[in-house]
């Protein structure tokens, strides 16, 4: 289709007109004849961009009153009622006249096309400026502050008697909902085709009480948005879906078909006819309120609402809440519900295990011991796991909410919450977790328009990947997930060529993807830190990792579950501890001289320990990790470690240093006897809870090596993995390693 013509009315003489405000009072152009200038701004009550400027116009009117500049607002949308106009004026505290242009005759005279669109008239009522108020807001993007103030610059120059330096600035906003002239006999009508397309693809969000800024449930509302609907479909801004169709298949794909797009274009070109109401589809029933069904428990961010200012940038807010989990919980469904949809951009809820409170502004998934549970953002759906799958939350855990607020021009109050549905752990066959390939060590140079950052996640066991969730901030440009298999074969799982921070989609795979042991998830992200990125907070900044929107993140989240896991299978079929017991009965669990000799040298180097680990597992197959830790001043140091790669991804490996004040492990170095934790999740300590994410039980033997106190630590993914025979065997082995 041809590009839209942009009428320029600069220099046009505006003829007298008379309109009524929402109170019924008539206003004419002559009412402002004493003014040196008149700023006329066309607004719409439901246009998100227009809403950002409501209070700002009143402030400008007050600023320029003494200079003799008057302000006037006009609504020419056919879909905006007088009641809606009155509400808009009230919430934005507008004292300037707010007029209704029924039939859009005045908008036609001005040549106005968008909301908001400003016109500055001089004393003779000629247009000396037309266009944007400033450059802070555009479609789904906002700068932290305006860099170009077109309207105020024009007013200042008019007052000073100077030429207007920028007389036309192309307006950005919603199409004015003009009265159209439907073509008789059109084969595409609202009643016959368009209502069905909207029901199937748009109304789930664009209806009262949901996230869409306006309703699309009936013809009288829809017809005013006809031209805007065509534009957002044509430019692929709606429905919000950013995956490259060349790669992957997703069960939540929200793209319109080509046939639906063509039907919309033909309908608008034909003047958006309503058609025969008898052709309307039956009203579609949508789930009201909770999309997951009635939750078993609802947890709010706080007892009192959080107050969101009308303007400015709000740092991510963190709310830590104790949900009162006195027992372990298995969660099969979760849904975040914004308290004020107008200003809540996204919510991420993390699980904080017992004994740990995140601090320093860190959020879910970024705090050292916080696990991602559930989230919501524009375009995202609630977490509803298939039967037999659930996420695990240990007793005593707290929830931490990360909430991103985006002020919309009026003060708001928010009390968001999360609803959870539990299931019996005895019915859960597969534990679902959210993992990631992330790279926090990057520097994006000033002005770089295509800076690439990479990250990997290695799979130590066969894993089923269920969904993908790329995450960056305002400089995010593109993101790609690639599966790389052990034989070198590669497969692009998801390609997002135009990442949009405003629409945080989760991409749910139609069929779970098997990532065999030895494969890896390779993620690539591209960032635009140039002035060409309109959302860029500061093109001159060197950008590092950080959780605030003016910083950046590079995270390839994905939800997954072990491929062969069946938690309800008989222990005799799955537990390697049973294999050890059988070896004891057969007299095959004794320490050989060769193994003892190897143990003496095991801690001398990483290579020695890596050779020793597999040999030890020949007689104790339930062992998944062996590490040597020492206490050095106020730090617990992981000196050496051997484990499979999957455990390294979950809990880390050698080289890590942890504050002794938050570790139970540090106290074991002073113990007189070995310490056995047969149910690791039951140990109420920060570090033990953290390790319980991967392991079920542990054994800790105090040792003193080279004069430094510490422990040899043995970990198993199985619970009750350390019978007395194994404790005795490993204690004897540890003594030989000192």
N, C-alpha and C positions, 0 to 999 in steps of 0.2 A: 504494500500500500504506500501511497505517496506520503512524504513527510508533512506533518501538520503546518499550515501557514501560520505565521506569528504576526498578527496585526500590530502595527505601530501607530499609535494615535497621537504621538508627540506633535504639537503644533495645531491640533484640532480644537476648534471652538466648541465648548459644551453648551448646548441649548438649555433653556430653563426646563426644569422638571419638578414634579411634586410627588412625594411618597409618604406613606404612613409608617410610623415606628411601631414596635410591638405593643405599645399601649393604645394605639389608635390615633395618636397625634400626627397631624400632617406637617411635613417639612418641605420647603422648596429651596431652590438655589438662591433665591433672593434673601432668605433668612441669614445668609452669610456674606451679604454684599459689603459689609463693613470690614471684612477680613482682608488682609494683604495676600493671603493665600489659603487654599482649601485642600487638605489631604483627604481623598476619598479612597477607602480601602474596601474591596469586595471580599467578603468572608463567607464561610459555610459552617454550620453548627457541628457537623460531624467530620469535617476534614481534619486529620491529625496535625497537619502543618499549620493550618489556620488557627487551631487551638493554641499553638505555641505563642502566637502573637497577640492574643486577646488582651491580656493585662499589659503587654508592652505598648500597645496603641494608646491605652489610657495614660500611661506614663509619658509618652511622647506628647500627647495633647496637653498635659499639664506643663511640660517643659517649654512648649512653644506658645502657650497662651499669651504671654506678655509680648511676644514678638508679632502677634496679630495673625497667627496661623491657626485655623480651625480644623477640626477632624470630624469625619463622618464615615460610618460603616454601613455597607449595603449588602443584603443577602438576596441573591437572585436565583437561588436553587429552588426548583419546583418541589423538591422533596422535603424541604425544611418548612415546618409549620410555624405559626406565630408562637405557639406554646414553646416549641423548641428554641426559637429565637430569643424568647424572654428568658429561658433557662440559661442560654449561652451568655447573655448580657449579665445575668445575675452572678453566675459562678466566676466570671472574669471581671466583675465589678466595673462594668462599663458605664460611665456617665455620659459619654459622647452619644449623639443620636445613632441608633441602630435601626435601619429602615428595611422594609420588605419590598423587593422589586418583583411583584407578581407579573409573570409574563416576560420577564427579563428584558423589558424595553430600554431601561436605563443602561443595563449592562451592554446591550447592543449598541447604544449611542456611544458609550465610552470605548467599545471594542474590547471589553474585559473577557478573558478566557478562563482564568484560574482563580482559586481561592487558596491563599491570599494573593491579591494583586492590587498594587497601590497606584494611584494617579495623583499627581500634584498639579493643582491649577493655580495660575497666577491671578492677580487682581482682576484681569479682564476675562477670566475663566477659560483661558487657553491651557491645554495640557503642556506642561514643561518637563514632566518626568512620568514614566510609566514602567512598572515592573516589580521586581522583588523588593521587599523591605530591607533585607540584608542577606548575607550568604551563609547564615549559621545552619539553617535546616534545609534538607532536600529529601528525596524519597528514601526513607529508611535510614538516613544518615544525618548526623548532626555534628558540627564542630563544637569544641568546648566553649568557644565564643566567636562572635562574628568578626571576620577580617575586613569585610567591605560593607559599609553601612550606606546603601544606595539612597534610601529615602531621606535620612537625616542629612546626608551630604547635600542632597538637592535642596532641602529646606534651608540649610545654612547659606547656600549660595543664592537662593532666591531672596532671603532676608537681606543679605549683603549687597544685592543688586548686581551679582556676578553671573556670568554665563553658567549654565548647568553643564558640568564636565561629563557626567554620564547621564544622558537623557532617557536611555532605554536599557533596562536590565531584564533579560528574559525571565518571566515569572515561573516559579516552581510551586506546584501544589495540585489540588484536585480540580478536575474540570467543573466549570459551573454547570449545574443541572438545568439546562435550558428546556423550555417547552419545545418539543419536536413535532414534526409534521409526518405522522405515520403514513406509509404508502398503502393504499387499498390493494387487496389481492396478494399481499406478500405471502410467499409459501413458508416463511419462517416467522413465527410469532412467539411472544412470551408464553402464552397458554399452551401452545403445542410442543415447543422444543426447549425454550430457554429456561422455563421454570424447572424442568427436569434436570437440566445440566447444573443449575445452581443448587438444587436439592442434593444432588449426588456429590458435588465437589466443593461447595462454598458455604452453605447454610449451617453446617456443623459449627463453624466459627462466627459467621455473620448472622447472628440472631440475638435477641435480648439476653443479657446475662453472660455472654461469651466474649471471647477476646477480640472479635472483629469490631472495628470502630463504628460500623453502621449495620443496619439489618437489611437482608436481601430475601425477605420472606413473602413479599407481595408486590404486585405490579407498581402500585403508586410509589413505593420506595425505590424499587429497582430502576424504573425508567429514568429517574433523575441521575442515576449513576451509570447510565448506558455507555456514554463516551469514555468514562473512566474505566469501566470494565473492559472495554475493547483495548484500551491502552495498556493496562497491566497484564492482560493475556498476551497481547502482541509482543510486549517486551519481556515476557516470561517472569514477571515479578509475582504473578499469581497464577495458579496456586503455588505456594512456596515449595519448590523442589529443585535442588541444585546438582543432583547427580548426573554425570555424563551417561546417556543411555547406551553408549557403546560397551559399558562394563557393568556386570553384575545384574542380578534380579532381586527386587526388594518387595516384600509383601505390603509395605506401606507407601508404595509409589503413588504420588498424588497428581501426576501430570494429566492434563487434558488431552484427549485424543485429537487428532487433526480434524476429524469430522466435527467435533464439538467446537473447536476454535473457529472453523469456517462458518458454522451456524451463528455464532456470536457476531462475527464480522458482518454477515449478511443482514442480521437483525438490526444492528445499529445503522448500517447504510440505508436500511429501509425506514428509518425514523422510529425504530423500537416499537412496532405495533403490538398492542395487547392481544388481539385475536379473540376468538370465541372462548369465553370462560368455561364452556362445557368441555373444552379440550384439556383443561388443567389436570395435572396428576393428583391423585389423592394426597392429602397432607402427609408428609413423612414424619414418623415418630422418632424423635431424638431422645437420647438419655439425658434427663435433666439432672443437674447437680453432679454428684460423683459419677464419673465415667466407669469406675471399677466396681460400682455397686456400693452398698452401705458399708463403710469401713468398720473393722472391729475396734479400732482406736484412732482418734484424731489428736494430733499434737500440734499446738500453735507455737508461733515464734516467740510469743511473750504474752503476759497477762494484759498489758496495755498496748494499744496501737502505736506503731512507729510513725512519727510525723515526717512526711516527705515534703520538702520545700517546693515552691512553685517553679523555681528556676535554678540553674546551676548544675554542677556535677556532684553527685553523691557517691562517695566511696562505697565499695562493697560493704554491706553490713553483715555481721556474723552474730547469730543468736544460738546460744548453747542451752539445750533444754533436756531435763531429765524426764524421760517418758515413764519411769517407774517400772522398768522391766525387771521383775524379781526372778524370772526364769528365762532360759534360752528361748529365743523366738525364731521361727521360720516364716519368712514373709514371701507370699506368692504374688501380691499385688500392692502397688503403692502409687499414690497420686498427690502431687503438690497442687494446692489451690491458692492462687493469689487472692489476697484480701481486696486489693485495689488493682484490677486488671489494667487500668489506665496507666499505671506507673511502674508495675512490676515487669521487668524485662525477663529475668530468669531466676529460678530457685534451684539450688543444688543442696541435697540433704546427704550428709555423711554420718557414718557411725563412729563414735568415739568410744573405744573399749574402756572398761573400768580403770580408774586411776589416772587417766590422762586427759588433760584439757588443752586443746590447741591454743596457741597464742601468737603474738606478733603479726596479727593480720592474716594468718594462714587459713586457708579454707579447706573444704572437703576434698580429699584426695591429695592435698598438698601438705597438710599437717602430717607429721611423721607417723602417727598411729590412727589416721582417720580413713575409713573406707567409704567409697561412693555407694550410696544406697539407691536413691531415686532422684529425678530432676524434672524440671519443666522449663520450657522456653517456647517462644512463638514457633509453631510448626511441630512441636514435640507431642508425643502421645504418652499416656500413663504407662507405667510398668505393669504388664499383666503376663506372667510367665505361664507356659504350658503346664498341664497336669504333671505332677511328679517332679517339678523343678521349683526351687525356692532359694532365697537368699537367707543367710544365717546371721543372726545378731545375738551375741552372748549376753547373758543376764548381767545387769548392772551397767550396761552401755548407756551413753547419752547420745543425743542427736545434735548435730551442728548444722544450722541453716546458713547458707550463703545466699544473700538476696541482692540482686542488682536492680536498683531503682533508677528510672529515667523520668525526671520531672517533665510535666506536660503543660506547664503554664498556669496551673492552679494548685494551691496547697492540697495535699491528700493525706489520708491516714490509712495505714495498712496493718492488717493482722493476718498474715498468710499462715497456712497450715499444711500438714501432710496427713493423708489418710492411709492407713495400713490394714491389709487383710492378712491374717495369719493362717497357717495350716499346721497340721499335726506332723511333727518331725518324723514320725513312724511311716508316713506316706511319701516322704521325699526320697526320691531315688537319686537325683542329681542336684548337687549344690552349684548354684550360679554365682559367679563373681564378676565384677567389673575390673578389668585390668587395662594396661596401657603401654604403648610405646611412646616415650616422652624424652625430650631433650631440653633440659633446663640451662645448658651451657652454650648460649649463643649471644652474639652481639650483632645487631642489625645496624649497619652504618647509616649516618644521616643521608637522606636523599635517595637511598637505594630503592629501586622500584620493582626488583624481582629477586630478593635475597632468599636463598634456599637453605633450609635446615632439615636434617635427617635424624631419624630415630629407629631403633630396632627393638623387637621383643622376641627372644628365643623361646621355643617350646621344648621343655624337657620331657613332656609326655604327650601322648595323643590327645588333642583338644578339639572340641567343637566350638567354633566361633558362631555366635548367634546374631549379633548386631554390631554396627560400627557407628562411632560418634566422634567426628573430628572436632577439635576445639582450638581456636585461636581468638585473638581480640580484634581491635579495630584496624590493625594493619594486615590482618589475614587476607590473602589473595587467592590461594588455591591449596588443595590438599589431596593427597593420594595414598591409598593403602595398596600394597603389593604383597602377595604371598610368595615367598621364596622357599622352595623345597630343597631337600638334602641333595637331590640329583642335579640341582642348578636350574630346574624349570621354574618359571615365574608366571604369575597370574595376577592381573590387576583386579582387586576386589571392589574397589570404589574409587572413582575419580570425581573430584569436585573442582571444576575449572574456575568457577566464580564463587568463592566462599563469601558468605554474607553473615556477619556476626549477629545481625538482627533476627535471623531465622536459624535456630539451633536444632537442625534436624538430626534425628537418629535414623539410621538406615538399617532396617530389619531384613536380614537375608531371607529370601523365600525358602531356601534350603540351607540348614547349617553347614558351614564350611569346615571340613576336617583338616586340621593342621597337625600332621604327624610329628612325632618326636624327631627333633633335629631340624625342623623347619623354622622359619621366622617370619614375623610380621614386619615389613619394611614400610615406614611412613615417611613421606616427603611433604614439606610445607613450604610455601612461597609467601613472602611478605612484601608489602608495598609501603615503604617509608618515605615516599616522595610527596611533593606538593600536589601531584595529580590525584592522590587519594584524598577525596574530600572529607573522609572521616578521620584522617590522620591528626592526632592531637598536637604533634609537634614534629614536622619534617626535619628539623635541625638536631633532634635528639639522637644519641646513640641508645638503642633500645635493648633492654635486658629482660630476663625472666621476671615476672611479678604478677600478682593476682588482680591488680587494678587494671581497668580498661586502657589506661594510657601506657601501661607496660604491655608485655606480650607473654603468651604461652604457646607451646608447641606440644600438643597432646593428641595422640591417636587412641582414644578410649575404645574398648570393645568388651562386650559381655560374652562370657564363655563358660563352658562346663567340661569336666574331664570326659573324654569320649566313651570310655568303658565303665564309668562309675555306676555302681548300683548299691546305694547305701543300705538297702534292705536285704541284700544277699546274705546267705548264711556265713557267719564268721569263719567257719571251718573251710569255706570255699575261698575266702579272700585274705585272711590274715596270715602275714608272713611269720608272725610270732608263733603260730602253730607249727610252722616248719622248724623253727628253732627248738621248740619243745620236743618235736619228733627226733631231732638230731641229738638232744640230750639223752633221750631214752635209748637211742642206738649207740650211745657212747662216742658220737662223732663231733661233739662240741668242745673238745679240748683244745688248748692252745699248743700249737706245734712249736718246736724250737725255731723253725724258720720264721714263723710269725712273730715270736718274741724278739728275735734279732732284728726283724724289720721294724718293729715298734720302737726300738731304742733309737733308730735314726729317723723316725717318721717326722718329727717336729723340726728337723734340721733345715728343711727346705719345702717349698710348695710341691716340688716334683716328687719328693719322697712321700709326702702325705697323700698325694694323688694316687700313688702306687699302692700305698698301704690300705686305703679305704676299701677298694674292691676285694682285697684279700680278706679283710676282716668280715665283709658281708657274706663271705662264703660259709662262715659258721654262724653269723647273726644277720640273716637276710632282712630283718625288719629295720635295720639302721639306715637312716636316710641322710644324716648329717653328723659330722664329727668336727668340732672346733675347739681351739685352745684360746682361752681368754685370760687376760691378766688385769690386775688392778694397779694402775699407775697414777698416784695422786688422786685427783677428782674424776678420773676417767676410767671406764672399763674399755679395754682395747681387745678387739678380735684379732689375734695375732695370726692364726692360720685357720683355714677352713677347707673341708672337702665335702661336696654335695652335688646333686644333679642341678643342671642349669635352671630348671623350673623353680627350684627352691631359692636359688640366688635371685631370680626375678621377684619372688614374693617377699623375702626377708633380708636380702643382701648377703654379702660374703665377708671375706677378710679385709682388714684395713679400717673398718669402721670404729669410731670412738663415741662412747655414750656417757653422758653425765651419770656418775654413780648414784646420785640422789634419786634417780628414777628407775634403778635397776635392782631387781631381786638377785640377779645372777652374781653381782659383786659381793653379796653377803655369803655366798656359797664358798668363796675362797677361804673363809675362816672357819668353815664347818669342820667338826671332828670326824664325821663319817660322810659317806656319799649321800647325796640327796636325790630321792626318786619322786618324780611327779607323774603318777600313772594317768591322771586326768589333767592335762596341762591347762585346759580352758577354765578349770576350777580354781587355779592359782590367781589370787587377786593382786596382781602386780603388773605394772605397765609393760615391762619387757616380756613377761611370760604371756600376757594377753596378746601382745604383738606376734610372738612366735607361734601362738596357738592358731594363727591364721593358716599356717602350713602344717603344723605338727600336732599330734595327739598326746604324746608323752615324752618324758626326757629323764636323763640321768646325769648328775653333776658330781664329779670326783675332784676334791681339792688336791692340788699339786703345787710343788715349788720347784721351778725350773730356772736354773742359772740365778738363784737367789731371789726370784720374783714370784710372788704368790699369785695363784690363779686357779683355774679349773679346766679339766677336760670335760667337754660336754657332748653327750650323745643324744640324738634326737630321732624320733620315729614318727611317721605320719599316722601310725596306729596308736590307739589308746591301749593302756595296760601292756605295753610292749617290753617291759623290763621285769621279767620274773626273777626270783632270787638267784637262780643259776647264772643268768646273764649279768646281774649286778656283780656277783663274785668274780666272774670271768673278766669283766671289763675293769674291775678294781685291781685285780692282779696285773692286768696289762698296763694300766695307768702307772702303777708303781715302777714298772720296768722302764717307763718313758721319762722318768724324772732324772 
